[in-house]
């Protein structure tokens, strides 16, 4: 079975960047995220919008 390891680092940077380290099989991934302090929509609003668009496009 595939082994998966995920580590999260919340480093204090001006843009509140989060970095995730993930290892799957023999591949390492480094995923960096940042969040805008000036965002017009919440994460919940964004997820709902994306789900609605997928339903509209027939992707689900």
N, C-alpha and C positions, 0 to 999 in steps of 0.2 A: 504494500500500500504506500502511497505517496506520503512523505513526511513533510510537514510544513511548520516553519518556525517564523514567528513575527515578533519583532521588537519595536517598541514605540519610544521615541525621544521627543519630549516637548522642550525645545530649547527656547530660551527667552530672547527673541530677536524683535526688531521694530515691527515686523508684520505678523507676529505670532505664528511662525512657521512650525509645522510638525513634520518630522521625518520618520518614516517607517522603513525598517529593514526586514526583508522577507526572503527566506530561502525555501525553494521548492525543488525537489530532485537535486540536481547539481547546479542550479542557477540561483544567483543572488540578485535581488531587486532592491533598489533604494528608491523610495517614493517620497517625494517632497510635496507638501501641501501648504498653501497659505490662504488666509481668510481676510477678506477686505473688511475693514472697519466701517466702510461707507456703503456696504451692500444694501440694495433696495429690497431684496427678498430674503426671507429666512431659509434655512436648510429645508425645513418642512415644506415651505411654499415651492421651492425649487424642485424637490422630489415629486410633489404632486403635479407640477407643470410637466415634468419629464414623463411621468407615468401617463398622464392624459394624452400627451403627444404620441407616445408609443401606441396607446389604444386607438387613437385616431388614425395612425398610419398602419394599423393592422399588425403590429409587431408582437402583440401578445394575444 
